[in-house]
Amino acid sequence: MITLRRVMEVPCLRWESLIYQDPEGGKIVIWPHLPCVVMPNSLRYKKWDGLALLYSKDDIAILKQEDKDEIKSPGINVEARLSSGGVMSLLLRDIQNLEVNGPSIPDPEPIRLLKHAENTGGKPVYTIIPEITDKNWEEWYSKYADNQVKLINLLKTINTSRRYAKNRLKASKKVEISEKVNSELGAAAAAAASWWIEEQRALTEELIEERNKRFAARIKGALQDLRNRRLDESNVSDVTLLVPVHQAYLEQLYDSLNRTDTVEKIERG
């Protein structure tokens, strides 16, 4: 039997990166961006040595294919998601009604950073989501999938759009004021946070904690690999690993980095 998680609190929606300084050397920059929105240049983090994406290798392949499809037929990916319904379609429609650079699929900031890494001398790219062949991750995903099916049955009579609108209003009060951000981008941040909350609804507290710890361990492993390779090349350990995350996930992931001592060995993709 599944019990509904308590209502997820809307985090502070920050625009500045959070930085984890590793005691062994180097730093991890957790950079917030909005899903499906091209971020203003003034908000981008520009100096980094390696990139860690919250994707699996299969996800990266899908990202690249979506990019190819978009080049051939601009807007095709957004139209497909709109026609499929669901909470993503609610987010896309909100973004369409705002004066921001979007919506765009594939997620524009990860694909932009991935291209930059590949086109600037091959900066290392690390995939943080394990492959489905990873036994522990397979077990985690199986539990998540089971909860999702049960939750859909429990919530099928509840109006998703009404719940989304309610959370969007709550989130609008948590958007950080910044001279770099106008009200339109702030509204997009509130919509993105509401989408994020809905996406997390099928996760129990235990599953969230297990996921966050695994991600944090793999991110630290990516920094370790980046640092070791730099030491081999130049005997310098001061490296920067950039981790782009959806804004609503920023504080949660940063907190996990600070609480997790485990370092999982990981190599560049």
Secondary structure, DSSP 8 states (H G I E B T S, - for coil): ------------B--S-EEEE-TTS-EEEEEEE-TT----GGG-----SEEEESS-HHHHHHHHHHHHHHHHSTTHHHHHHHHH-HHHHHHHHHHHTSSSS---SS-HHHHHHHHHHHHTT---EEE-S--TTSHHHHHHHHHHHHHHHHHHHHHTTS-HHHHHHHHHHHHHTTB---TT--HHHHHHHHHHHHHHHHHTTT--HHHHHHHHHHHHHHHHHHHHHHHHHHHHHHS----EEEEEEEGGGHHHHHHHHHH----------
